[in-house]
Amino acid sequence: MLFMHRENGQGLVEYALVLVLVAVVVIAILTLLGPQISNVFSRITSGLS
């Protein structure tokens, strides 16, 4: 009984780590591509005017 594994919180921690990894990747991509995306939207809005 002393060596029973407690895995209840392990799944939740793994999901949280995956979520943090995805968030870091998305932030990095938006940081790198942010100005280019902004330029595309600026050209679209100026073309519609």
C-alpha positions in Angstrom: 0.0 0.0 0.0 2.9 2.4 0.6 4.1 2.0 -3.0 0.7 2.5 -4.8 1.1 4.9 -7.7 -0.9 8.1 -7.7 -1.5 9.1 -11.3 -4.6 11.2 -10.8 -2.8 14.5 -11.3 -0.2 13.3 -13.8 -2.6 13.5 -16.7 -3.6 17.0 -15.8 0.1 18.1 -15.6 0.8 16.6 -19.0 -2.1 18.5 -20.6 -0.9 21.7 -18.9 2.6 21.2 -20.3 1.3 20.6 -23.8 -0.9 23.7 -23.5 2.0 25.8 -22.4 4.2 24.5 -25.2 1.5 25.3 -27.8 1.1 28.8 -26.3 4.9 29.4 -26.5 5.0 28.3 -30.1 2.1 30.5 -31.1 3.6 33.5 -29.4 6.9 32.9 -31.1 5.3 32.6 -34.5 3.2 35.8 -34.0 6.3 37.7 -32.8 8.2 36.7 -35.9 5.4 37.0 -38.5 3.4 39.9 -36.8 4.8 42.7 -38.9 4.2 40.8 -42.2 0.6 39.9 -41.2 0.0 43.6 -40.3 1.3 44.7 -43.7 -1.0 42.3 -45.5 -4.0 43.6 -43.6 -3.0 47.2 -44.2 -2.7 46.5 -48.0 -6.1 44.8 -48.0 -7.8 47.7 -46.1 -6.1 50.3 -48.4 -7.2 48.4 -51.4 -10.8 48.4 -50.3 -10.8 52.1 -49.7 
